[in-house]
């Protein structure tokens, strides 16, 4: 992920699910712009964390 320009605080693999934690606004913005987020709840959470500035 460092090659994409952001570094997560933690990355944990559980079976086929990955949990990614980020505490930096810059990292969250880079992640949201690098990957297509389709899940409505996750879109809402990212939008909330970025102050409503996220549009998928």
C-alpha distance matrix in Angstrom:
0.0 3.8 5.2 5.3 6.9 6.2 6.3 7.9 11.4 11.4 10.3 13.4 14.5 18.1 19.7 18.1 16.6 13.3 13.6 11.0 12.6 12.1 15.1 14.5 15.8 13.8 10.4 12.2 13.6 10.5 9.2 12.8 13.2 10.3 11.5 15.2 16.4 19.8 21.0 23.6 23.1 19.4 20.2 23.0 20.9 18.4 21.4 23.2 20.5 20.3 24.1 24.7 22.8 20.5 21.8 20.0
3.8 0.0 3.8 5.3 5.1 5.3 5.6 8.7 11.7 12.7 12.5 15.9 17.4 21.2 23.0 21.6 20.1 16.6 16.5 13.5 14.2 13.0 15.3 14.0 15.6 13.1 10.3 13.1 14.2 11.0 10.9 14.6 14.6 12.1 14.2 18.0 19.3 22.8 24.0 26.4 25.8 22.0 22.6 25.1 22.9 20.1 22.9 24.5 21.5 21.0 24.8 25.7 23.6 21.7 23.4 22.0
5.2 3.8 0.0 3.8 5.4 7.6 9.1 12.1 15.3 16.1 15.3 18.5 19.5 23.1 24.5 22.7 21.6 18.4 18.8 16.1 17.3 16.0 18.5 16.9 17.8 14.9 12.5 14.9 15.2 11.5 11.7 15.1 14.2 11.3 13.7 17.4 19.4 22.9 24.6 27.1 27.1 23.3 23.5 26.4 24.7 21.6 24.2 26.2 23.5 22.6 26.3 26.8 24.3 22.3 23.5 21.8
5.3 5.3 3.8 0.0 3.8 5.9 8.6 11.2 14.8 15.8 15.1 18.3 19.4 22.8 24.2 22.0 20.5 17.4 17.6 14.7 15.8 14.3 16.7 14.9 15.2 12.3 10.0 11.9 11.8 8.0 8.3 11.5 10.4 7.7 10.4 14.1 16.1 19.7 21.6 23.8 24.0 20.3 20.1 23.0 21.5 18.3 20.7 22.9 20.4 19.3 23.0 23.3 20.7 18.6 19.7 18.1
6.9 5.1 5.4 3.8 0.0 3.8 7.0 10.3 13.5 15.3 15.5 19.1 20.8 24.3 26.1 24.3 22.4 19.0 18.4 15.1 15.3 13.0 14.7 12.4 12.9 9.7 7.9 10.8 10.6 7.2 8.7 12.0 11.2 9.6 12.7 16.3 17.8 21.6 23.1 25.0 24.8 21.0 20.7 23.2 21.4 18.0 20.2 22.1 19.2 18.0 21.6 22.4 19.8 18.3 20.0 19.1
6.2 5.3 7.6 5.9 3.8 0.0 3.8 6.6 9.8 11.9 12.4 16.1 18.2 21.6 23.8 22.2 19.9 16.4 15.3 11.7 11.6 9.3 11.1 9.3 10.4 7.9 5.0 8.1 9.2 6.5 7.1 10.7 11.1 9.9 12.2 15.8 16.5 20.2 21.2 23.0 22.3 18.5 18.7 20.8 18.6 15.5 18.1 19.6 16.5 15.8 19.5 20.7 18.6 17.1 19.2 18.4
6.3 5.6 9.1 8.6 7.0 3.8 0.0 3.8 6.6 8.6 9.7 13.4 16.0 19.4 22.0 20.9 18.6 14.8 13.5 10.0 9.5 7.8 9.8 9.1 11.4 9.8 6.6 9.4 11.7 9.7 9.3 12.9 14.2 12.7 14.3 17.8 18.0 21.6 22.1 23.9 22.7 19.0 19.9 21.8 19.1 16.6 19.6 20.5 17.1 17.3 20.9 22.4 20.8 19.3 21.7 20.8
7.9 8.7 12.1 11.2 10.3 6.6 3.8 0.0 3.8 5.3 6.7 10.4 13.3 16.4 19.3 18.4 15.7 12.0 10.1 6.6 5.8 5.0 7.9 8.5 11.1 10.8 7.3 8.8 11.9 10.9 9.3 12.6 14.7 13.5 14.2 17.3 16.7 20.1 19.9 21.8 20.1 16.6 18.1 19.7 16.7 14.7 18.1 18.6 15.4 16.3 19.9 21.4 20.4 18.7 21.2 20.2
11.4 11.7 15.3 14.8 13.5 9.8 6.6 3.8 0.0 3.8 7.1 10.2 13.7 16.5 19.8 19.7 16.8 13.2 10.6 7.6 5.4 5.1 6.7 8.6 11.9 12.5 9.6 10.9 14.3 13.9 12.6 15.5 18.0 17.1 17.6 20.4 19.4 22.5 21.8 23.4 21.2 18.0 19.8 20.8 17.4 16.1 19.4 19.2 15.8 17.3 20.6 22.5 22.0 20.7 23.5 22.9
11.4 12.7 16.1 15.8 15.3 11.9 8.6 5.3 3.8 0.0 3.8 6.5 10.1 12.9 16.3 16.4 13.7 10.2 7.9 5.9 5.3 7.2 9.7 12.0 15.0 15.6 12.3 13.0 16.5 15.9 13.8 16.6 19.2 17.9 17.7 20.4 19.2 22.0 21.1 23.1 20.9 17.7 20.1 21.4 18.0 17.2 20.8 20.7 17.7 19.5 22.8 24.4 24.1 22.3 24.7 23.6
10.3 12.5 15.3 15.1 15.5 12.4 9.7 6.7 7.1 3.8 0.0 3.8 6.8 10.0 13.0 12.9 10.5 6.9 5.7 4.8 6.6 9.2 12.4 14.5 16.9 17.2 13.5 13.8 17.1 16.1 13.3 16.0 18.6 16.7 16.0 18.6 17.6 20.2 19.4 21.9 20.0 16.9 19.5 21.2 18.2 17.4 21.2 21.6 19.0 20.7 24.1 25.1 24.7 22.5 24.4 22.7
13.4 15.9 18.5 18.3 19.1 16.1 13.4 10.4 10.2 6.5 3.8 0.0 3.8 6.5 9.8 10.5 8.4 5.7 5.2 6.7 8.9 12.2 15.2 17.7 20.0 20.6 17.0 16.9 20.2 19.4 16.3 18.6 21.4 19.4 18.1 20.2 19.0 20.9 19.7 22.3 20.3 17.7 20.7 22.3 19.5 19.3 23.1 23.3 21.1 23.2 26.4 27.2 27.2 24.8 26.5 24.5
14.5 17.4 19.5 19.4 20.8 18.2 16.0 13.3 13.7 10.1 6.8 3.8 0.0 3.8 6.3 7.1 6.0 4.6 6.5 8.9 11.9 15.2 18.5 20.8 22.7 23.2 19.5 19.0 22.1 21.0 17.7 19.7 22.3 20.0 18.2 19.9 18.9 20.4 19.3 22.3 20.7 18.3 21.4 23.3 20.9 20.8 24.6 25.1 23.3 25.3 28.5 28.9 28.9 26.1 27.3 24.9
18.1 21.2 23.1 22.8 24.3 21.6 19.4 16.4 16.5 12.9 10.0 6.5 3.8 0.0 3.8 6.0 5.2 6.2 7.9 11.2 14.0 17.6 20.7 23.3 25.1 25.9 22.3 21.4 24.6 23.8 20.3 21.8 24.6 22.6 20.4 21.5 20.1 20.9 19.3 22.2 20.4 18.6 22.1 23.7 21.5 22.0 25.7 26.0 24.6 27.0 29.9 30.1 30.5 27.6 28.7 26.3
19.7 23.0 24.5 24.2 26.1 23.8 22.0 19.3 19.8 16.3 13.0 9.8 6.3 3.8 0.0 3.8 5.7 8.0 10.8 14.1 17.2 20.6 24.0 26.3 27.9 28.5 24.9 23.9 26.7 25.7 22.1 23.4 26.0 23.7 21.1 22.0 20.8 21.2 19.8 23.0 21.7 20.1 23.4 25.4 23.6 24.1 27.7 28.3 27.2 29.4 32.3 32.2 32.4 29.3 29.9 27.2
18.1 21.6 22.7 22.0 24.3 22.2 20.9 18.4 19.7 16.4 12.9 10.5 7.1 6.0 3.8 0.0 3.8 6.7 10.1 13.1 16.6 19.8 23.3 25.3 26.4 26.8 23.2 22.0 24.5 23.4 19.7 20.8 23.1 20.8 17.9 18.6 17.6 17.9 16.8 20.3 19.5 17.8 20.8 23.1 21.7 22.0 25.5 26.5 25.6 27.5 30.4 29.9 30.0 26.7 27.0 24.0
16.6 20.1 21.6 20.5 22.4 19.9 18.6 15.7 16.8 13.7 10.5 8.4 6.0 5.2 5.7 3.8 0.0 3.8 6.6 9.8 13.2 16.4 19.8 22.0 23.1 23.8 20.3 18.9 21.6 20.9 17.2 18.1 20.8 18.9 16.1 16.8 15.3 15.9 14.5 17.7 16.4 14.6 17.8 19.9 18.2 18.6 22.1 22.9 22.0 24.0 26.9 26.6 26.8 23.7 24.3 21.6
13.3 16.6 18.4 17.4 19.0 16.4 14.8 12.0 13.2 10.2 6.9 5.7 4.6 6.2 8.0 6.7 3.8 0.0 3.8 6.4 9.9 13.1 16.6 18.6 19.9 20.5 16.9 15.8 18.7 17.9 14.3 15.7 18.5 16.5 14.3 15.7 14.4 15.9 14.8 17.9 16.5 13.9 16.9 19.1 16.9 16.8 20.5 21.3 19.8 21.7 24.8 24.9 24.8 21.9 22.9 20.5
13.6 16.5 18.8 17.6 18.4 15.3 13.5 10.1 10.6 7.9 5.7 5.2 6.5 7.9 10.8 10.1 6.6 3.8 0.0 3.8 6.6 10.1 13.4 15.8 17.3 18.4 15.0 13.8 17.0 16.8 13.4 14.9 18.0 16.7 14.8 16.3 14.5 16.3 14.8 17.2 15.2 12.5 15.7 17.3 14.6 14.7 18.4 18.7 17.0 19.2 22.3 22.7 22.9 20.4 21.9 20.1
11.0 13.5 16.1 14.7 15.1 11.7 10.0 6.6 7.6 5.9 4.8 6.7 8.9 11.2 14.1 13.1 9.8 6.4 3.8 0.0 3.8 6.7 10.2 12.3 13.9 14.7 11.3 10.4 13.8 13.5 10.4 12.3 15.4 14.2 13.1 15.2 13.6 16.2 15.2 17.4 15.4 12.2 14.8 16.4 13.5 12.8 16.6 17.0 14.7 16.6 19.9 20.7 20.5 18.1 20.1 18.5
12.6 14.2 17.3 15.8 15.3 11.6 9.5 5.8 5.4 5.3 6.6 8.9 11.9 14.0 17.2 16.6 13.2 9.9 6.6 3.8 0.0 3.8 6.8 9.5 11.5 13.0 10.0 9.2 13.0 13.4 11.0 12.9 16.1 15.6 15.1 17.2 15.4 18.1 16.9 18.4 16.0 12.9 15.2 16.2 12.8 12.0 15.7 15.5 12.7 14.8 18.0 19.4 19.4 17.7 20.2 19.4
12.1 13.0 16.0 14.3 13.0 9.3 7.8 5.0 5.1 7.2 9.2 12.2 15.2 17.6 20.6 19.8 16.4 13.1 10.1 6.7 3.8 0.0 3.8 5.7 8.0 9.4 6.7 6.5 10.2 10.9 9.4 11.5 14.4 14.4 14.7 17.1 15.6 18.7 18.0 19.1 17.0 13.7 15.2 16.0 12.6 11.1 14.3 14.2 10.9 12.4 15.8 17.5 17.1 15.9 18.8 18.4
15.1 15.3 18.5 16.7 14.7 11.1 9.8 7.9 6.7 9.7 12.4 15.2 18.5 20.7 24.0 23.3 19.8 16.6 13.4 10.2 6.8 3.8 0.0 3.8 6.6 8.9 7.7 7.7 11.0 12.4 11.9 13.5 16.2 16.9 17.6 19.8 18.2 21.2 20.4 20.8 18.5 15.6 16.7 16.8 13.3 11.9 14.5 13.7 10.0 11.6 14.5 16.9 16.8 16.4 19.7 20.1
14.5 14.0 16.9 14.9 12.4 9.3 9.1 8.5 8.6 12.0 14.5 17.7 20.8 23.3 26.3 25.3 22.0 18.6 15.8 12.3 9.5 5.7 3.8 0.0 3.8 5.4 5.2 6.3 8.7 10.0 10.6 12.4 14.4 15.4 16.8 19.2 18.2 21.5 21.3 21.7 19.9 16.7 17.0 17.4 14.4 12.1 14.2 13.9 10.1 10.4 13.5 16.0 15.1 15.1 18.5 19.1
15.8 15.6 17.8 15.2 12.9 10.4 11.4 11.1 11.9 15.0 16.9 20.0 22.7 25.1 27.9 26.4 23.1 19.9 17.3 13.9 11.5 8.0 6.6 3.8 0.0 3.8 5.5 5.1 6.1 8.6 9.8 10.5 12.3 14.1 15.6 17.6 16.6 19.8 19.8 19.8 18.4 15.4 14.9 15.2 12.7 9.9 11.3 11.4 7.9 7.1 10.2 12.6 11.5 11.7 15.3 16.4
13.8 13.1 14.9 12.3 9.7 7.9 9.8 10.8 12.5 15.6 17.2 20.6 23.2 25.9 28.5 26.8 23.8 20.5 18.4 14.7 13.0 9.4 8.9 5.4 3.8 0.0 3.8 5.5 5.2 6.3 8.6 10.0 10.8 12.3 14.5 17.0 16.8 20.4 21.0 21.4 20.5 17.2 16.5 17.5 15.4 12.1 13.5 14.4 11.1 9.6 12.8 14.7 12.6 12.6 15.7 16.5
10.4 10.3 12.5 10.0 7.9 5.0 6.6 7.3 9.6 12.3 13.5 17.0 19.5 22.3 24.9 23.2 20.3 16.9 15.0 11.3 10.0 6.7 7.7 5.2 5.5 3.8 0.0 3.8 5.5 5.1 6.1 8.6 10.0 10.4 12.3 15.2 15.0 18.7 19.2 20.2 19.2 15.6 15.5 17.0 14.7 11.5 13.9 15.0 11.7 11.0 14.7 16.1 14.4 13.3 16.1 16.1
12.2 13.1 14.9 11.9 10.8 8.1 9.4 8.8 10.9 13.0 13.8 16.9 19.0 21.4 23.9 22.0 18.9 15.8 13.8 10.4 9.2 6.5 7.7 6.3 5.1 5.5 3.8 0.0 3.8 5.5 5.1 6.1 8.6 9.8 10.8 13.0 12.1 15.6 15.9 16.6 15.5 12.0 11.8 13.2 11.0 7.8 10.3 11.5 8.6 8.1 11.9 13.0 11.6 10.2 13.1 13.1
13.6 14.2 15.2 11.8 10.6 9.2 11.7 11.9 14.3 16.5 17.1 20.2 22.1 24.6 26.7 24.5 21.6 18.7 17.0 13.8 13.0 10.2 11.0 8.7 6.1 5.2 5.5 3.8 0.0 3.8 5.5 5.2 6.2 8.6 10.3 12.2 12.0 15.6 16.6 17.0 16.7 13.4 12.1 13.7 12.3 8.6 9.9 12.0 9.7 7.7 11.2 11.8 9.4 8.2 10.9 11.3
10.5 11.0 11.5 8.0 7.2 6.5 9.7 10.9 13.9 15.9 16.1 19.4 21.0 23.8 25.7 23.4 20.9 17.9 16.8 13.5 13.4 10.9 12.4 10.0 8.6 6.3 5.1 5.5 3.8 0.0 3.8 5.5 5.2 6.0 8.8 11.6 12.3 16.1 17.6 18.7 18.7 15.2 14.2 16.4 15.1 11.5 13.2 15.5 13.2 11.5 15.0 15.4 12.8 11.1 13.0 12.5
9.2 10.9 11.7 8.3 8.7 7.1 9.3 9.3 12.6 13.8 13.3 16.3 17.7 20.3 22.1 19.7 17.2 14.3 13.4 10.4 11.0 9.4 11.9 10.6 9.8 8.6 6.1 5.1 5.5 3.8 0.0 3.8 5.4 5.1 6.2 9.2 9.6 13.4 14.6 16.2 16.1 12.4 12.1 14.7 13.2 10.0 12.6 14.9 12.7 11.9 15.6 15.7 13.8 11.3 12.9 11.6
12.8 14.6 15.1 11.5 12.0 10.7 12.9 12.6 15.5 16.6 16.0 18.6 19.7 21.8 23.4 20.8 18.1 15.7 14.9 12.3 12.9 11.5 13.5 12.4 10.5 10.0 8.6 6.1 5.2 5.5 3.8 0.0 3.8 5.6 5.7 7.2 7.0 10.7 12.2 13.3 13.7 10.2 9.0 11.8 11.1 7.7 9.7 12.6 11.3 10.1 13.5 12.8 10.9 7.9 9.1 7.9
13.2 14.6 14.2 10.4 11.2 11.1 14.2 14.7 18.0 19.2 18.6 21.4 22.3 24.6 26.0 23.1 20.8 18.5 18.0 15.4 16.1 14.4 16.2 14.4 12.3 10.8 10.0 8.6 6.2 5.2 5.4 3.8 0.0 3.8 5.8 7.4 8.9 12.4 14.7 15.8 16.8 13.6 11.8 14.7 14.6 11.0 12.1 15.3 14.2 12.2 15.3 14.3 11.6 8.9 9.4 8.1
10.3 12.1 11.3 7.7 9.6 9.9 12.7 13.5 17.1 17.9 16.7 19.4 20.0 22.6 23.7 20.8 18.9 16.5 16.7 14.2 15.6 14.4 16.9 15.4 14.1 12.3 10.4 9.8 8.6 6.0 5.1 5.6 3.8 0.0 3.8 7.0 9.3 12.8 15.2 17.2 18.1 14.7 13.7 17.0 16.5 13.2 15.1 18.1 16.7 15.2 18.6 17.8 15.3 12.5 12.7 10.6
11.5 14.2 13.7 10.4 12.7 12.2 14.3 14.2 17.6 17.7 16.0 18.1 18.2 20.4 21.1 17.9 16.1 14.3 14.8 13.1 15.1 14.7 17.6 16.8 15.6 14.5 12.3 10.8 10.3 8.8 6.2 5.7 5.8 3.8 0.0 3.8 6.1 9.4 11.9 14.3 15.4 12.2 11.6 15.2 15.0 12.3 14.4 17.5 16.5 15.7 18.9 17.7 15.9 12.5 12.2 9.3
15.2 18.0 17.4 14.1 16.3 15.8 17.8 17.3 20.4 20.4 18.6 20.2 19.9 21.5 22.0 18.6 16.8 15.7 16.3 15.2 17.2 17.1 19.8 19.2 17.6 17.0 15.2 13.0 12.2 11.6 9.2 7.2 7.4 7.0 3.8 0.0 3.8 6.3 9.4 11.7 13.6 11.0 9.9 13.7 14.4 12.2 13.7 17.0 16.9 16.2 18.9 17.0 15.5 11.8 10.5 6.9
16.4 19.3 19.4 16.1 17.8 16.5 18.0 16.7 19.4 19.2 17.6 19.0 18.9 20.1 20.8 17.6 15.3 14.4 14.5 13.6 15.4 15.6 18.2 18.2 16.6 16.8 15.0 12.1 12.0 12.3 9.6 7.0 8.9 9.3 6.1 3.8 0.0 3.8 6.0 8.3 9.9 7.3 6.5 10.3 11.0 9.4 11.2 14.2 14.5 14.3 16.8 15.0 14.2 10.5 9.7 6.4
19.8 22.8 22.9 19.7 21.6 20.2 21.6 20.1 22.5 22.0 20.2 20.9 20.4 20.9 21.2 17.9 15.9 15.9 16.3 16.2 18.1 18.7 21.2 21.5 19.8 20.4 18.7 15.6 15.6 16.1 13.4 10.7 12.4 12.8 9.4 6.3 3.8 0.0 3.8 6.2 8.9 7.7 7.0 10.4 12.0 11.5 12.7 15.5 16.6 16.7 18.7 16.3 16.1 12.4 10.9 7.7
21.0 24.0 24.6 21.6 23.1 21.2 22.1 19.9 21.8 21.1 19.4 19.7 19.3 19.3 19.8 16.8 14.5 14.8 14.8 15.2 16.9 18.0 20.4 21.3 19.8 21.0 19.2 15.9 16.6 17.6 14.6 12.2 14.7 15.2 11.9 9.4 6.0 3.8 0.0 3.8 5.6 5.4 6.2 8.7 10.1 10.7 12.2 14.3 15.5 16.5 18.2 16.1 16.8 13.4 12.5 10.1
23.6 26.4 27.1 23.8 25.0 23.0 23.9 21.8 23.4 23.1 21.9 22.3 22.3 22.2 23.0 20.3 17.7 17.9 17.2 17.4 18.4 19.1 20.8 21.7 19.8 21.4 20.2 16.6 17.0 18.7 16.2 13.3 15.8 17.2 14.3 11.7 8.3 6.2 3.8 0.0 3.8 5.5 5.0 6.2 8.7 10.0 10.4 12.2 14.3 15.3 16.2 13.8 15.1 12.2 11.3 9.9
23.1 25.8 27.1 24.0 24.8 22.3 22.7 20.1 21.2 20.9 20.0 20.3 20.7 20.4 21.7 19.5 16.4 16.5 15.2 15.4 16.0 17.0 18.5 19.9 18.4 20.5 19.2 15.5 16.7 18.7 16.1 13.7 16.8 18.1 15.4 13.6 9.9 8.9 5.6 3.8 0.0 3.8 5.4 5.1 6.2 8.7 9.8 10.5 12.3 14.2 15.2 13.5 15.4 12.8 13.1 12.2
19.4 22.0 23.3 20.3 21.0 18.5 19.0 16.6 18.0 17.7 16.9 17.7 18.3 18.6 20.1 17.8 14.6 13.9 12.5 12.2 12.9 13.7 15.6 16.7 15.4 17.2 15.6 12.0 13.4 15.2 12.4 10.2 13.6 14.7 12.2 11.0 7.3 7.7 5.4 5.5 3.8 0.0 3.8 5.3 5.0 6.1 8.4 9.7 10.5 12.2 14.0 12.8 13.8 11.0 11.7 10.5
20.2 22.6 23.5 20.1 20.7 18.7 19.9 18.1 19.8 20.1 19.5 20.7 21.4 22.1 23.4 20.8 17.8 16.9 15.7 14.8 15.2 15.2 16.7 17.0 14.9 16.5 15.5 11.8 12.1 14.2 12.1 9.0 11.8 13.7 11.6 9.9 6.5 7.0 6.2 5.0 5.4 3.8 0.0 3.8 5.5 5.3 6.1 8.5 10.0 10.5 12.1 10.0 10.8 7.7 8.0 7.2
23.0 25.1 26.4 23.0 23.2 20.8 21.8 19.7 20.8 21.4 21.2 22.3 23.3 23.7 25.4 23.1 19.9 19.1 17.3 16.4 16.2 16.0 16.8 17.4 15.2 17.5 17.0 13.2 13.7 16.4 14.7 11.8 14.7 17.0 15.2 13.7 10.3 10.4 8.7 6.2 5.1 5.3 3.8 0.0 3.8 5.5 5.0 6.0 8.6 9.8 10.3 8.4 10.5 8.6 9.5 10.1
20.9 22.9 24.7 21.5 21.4 18.6 19.1 16.7 17.4 18.0 18.2 19.5 20.9 21.5 23.6 21.7 18.2 16.9 14.6 13.5 12.8 12.6 13.3 14.4 12.7 15.4 14.7 11.0 12.3 15.1 13.2 11.1 14.6 16.5 15.0 14.4 11.0 12.0 10.1 8.7 6.2 5.0 5.5 3.8 0.0 3.8 5.4 5.0 6.2 8.6 9.8 9.4 11.3 9.6 11.6 12.0
18.4 20.1 21.6 18.3 18.0 15.5 16.6 14.7 16.1 17.2 17.4 19.3 20.8 22.0 24.1 22.0 18.6 16.8 14.7 12.8 12.0 11.1 11.9 12.1 9.9 12.1 11.5 7.8 8.6 11.5 10.0 7.7 11.0 13.2 12.3 12.2 9.4 11.5 10.7 10.0 8.7 6.1 5.3 5.5 3.8 0.0 3.8 5.4 5.1 6.1 8.5 8.1 8.8 6.7 9.3 9.8
21.4 22.9 24.2 20.7 20.2 18.1 19.6 18.1 19.4 20.8 21.2 23.1 24.6 25.7 27.7 25.5 22.1 20.5 18.4 16.6 15.7 14.3 14.5 14.2 11.3 13.5 13.9 10.3 9.9 13.2 12.6 9.7 12.1 15.1 14.4 13.7 11.2 12.7 12.2 10.4 9.8 8.4 6.1 5.0 5.4 3.8 0.0 3.8 5.5 5.1 6.0 4.5 5.9 4.8 7.5 9.3
23.2 24.5 26.2 22.9 22.1 19.6 20.5 18.6 19.2 20.7 21.6 23.3 25.1 26.0 28.3 26.5 22.9 21.3 18.7 17.0 15.5 14.2 13.7 13.9 11.4 14.4 15.0 11.5 12.0 15.5 14.9 12.6 15.3 18.1 17.5 17.0 14.2 15.5 14.3 12.2 10.5 9.7 8.5 6.0 5.0 5.4 3.8 0.0 3.8 5.4 5.1 5.4 8.2 8.3 11.1 13.0
20.5 21.5 23.5 20.4 19.2 16.5 17.1 15.4 15.8 17.7 19.0 21.1 23.3 24.6 27.2 25.6 22.0 19.8 17.0 14.7 12.7 10.9 10.0 10.1 7.9 11.1 11.7 8.6 9.7 13.2 12.7 11.3 14.2 16.7 16.5 16.9 14.5 16.6 15.5 14.3 12.3 10.5 10.0 8.6 6.2 5.1 5.5 3.8 0.0 3.8 5.5 7.5 8.8 8.9 12.4 14.0
20.3 21.0 22.6 19.3 18.0 15.8 17.3 16.3 17.3 19.5 20.7 23.2 25.3 27.0 29.4 27.5 24.0 21.7 19.2 16.6 14.8 12.4 11.6 10.4 7.1 9.6 11.0 8.1 7.7 11.5 11.9 10.1 12.2 15.2 15.7 16.2 14.3 16.7 16.5 15.3 14.2 12.2 10.5 9.8 8.6 6.1 5.1 5.4 3.8 0.0 3.8 5.6 5.6 6.5 10.3 12.5
24.1 24.8 26.3 23.0 21.6 19.5 20.9 19.9 20.6 22.8 24.1 26.4 28.5 29.9 32.3 30.4 26.9 24.8 22.3 19.9 18.0 15.8 14.5 13.5 10.2 12.8 14.7 11.9 11.2 15.0 15.6 13.5 15.3 18.6 18.9 18.9 16.8 18.7 18.2 16.2 15.2 14.0 12.1 10.3 9.8 8.5 6.0 5.1 5.5 3.8 0.0 3.8 5.5 7.9 11.2 14.1
24.7 25.7 26.8 23.3 22.4 20.7 22.4 21.4 22.5 24.4 25.1 27.2 28.9 30.1 32.2 29.9 26.6 24.9 22.7 20.7 19.4 17.5 16.9 16.0 12.6 14.7 16.1 13.0 11.8 15.4 15.7 12.8 14.3 17.8 17.7 17.0 15.0 16.3 16.1 13.8 13.5 12.8 10.0 8.4 9.4 8.1 4.5 5.4 7.5 5.6 3.8 0.0 3.8 5.7 8.2 11.4
22.8 23.6 24.3 20.7 19.8 18.6 20.8 20.4 22.0 24.1 24.7 27.2 28.9 30.5 32.4 30.0 26.8 24.8 22.9 20.5 19.4 17.1 16.8 15.1 11.5 12.6 14.4 11.6 9.4 12.8 13.8 10.9 11.6 15.3 15.9 15.5 14.2 16.1 16.8 15.1 15.4 13.8 10.8 10.5 11.3 8.8 5.9 8.2 8.8 5.6 5.5 3.8 0.0 3.8 6.6 10.0
20.5 21.7 22.3 18.6 18.3 17.1 19.3 18.7 20.7 22.3 22.5 24.8 26.1 27.6 29.3 26.7 23.7 21.9 20.4 18.1 17.7 15.9 16.4 15.1 11.7 12.6 13.3 10.2 8.2 11.1 11.3 7.9 8.9 12.5 12.5 11.8 10.5 12.4 13.4 12.2 12.8 11.0 7.7 8.6 9.6 6.7 4.8 8.3 8.9 6.5 7.9 5.7 3.8 0.0 3.8 6.4
21.8 23.4 23.5 19.7 20.0 19.2 21.7 21.2 23.5 24.7 24.4 26.5 27.3 28.7 29.9 27.0 24.3 22.9 21.9 20.1 20.2 18.8 19.7 18.5 15.3 15.7 16.1 13.1 10.9 13.0 12.9 9.1 9.4 12.7 12.2 10.5 9.7 10.9 12.5 11.3 13.1 11.7 8.0 9.5 11.6 9.3 7.5 11.1 12.4 10.3 11.2 8.2 6.6 3.8 0.0 3.8
20.0 22.0 21.8 18.1 19.1 18.4 20.8 20.2 22.9 23.6 22.7 24.5 24.9 26.3 27.2 24.0 21.6 20.5 20.1 18.5 19.4 18.4 20.1 19.1 16.4 16.5 16.1 13.1 11.3 12.5 11.6 7.9 8.1 10.6 9.3 6.9 6.4 7.7 10.1 9.9 12.2 10.5 7.2 10.1 12.0 9.8 9.3 13.0 14.0 12.5 14.1 11.4 10.0 6.4 3.8 0.0
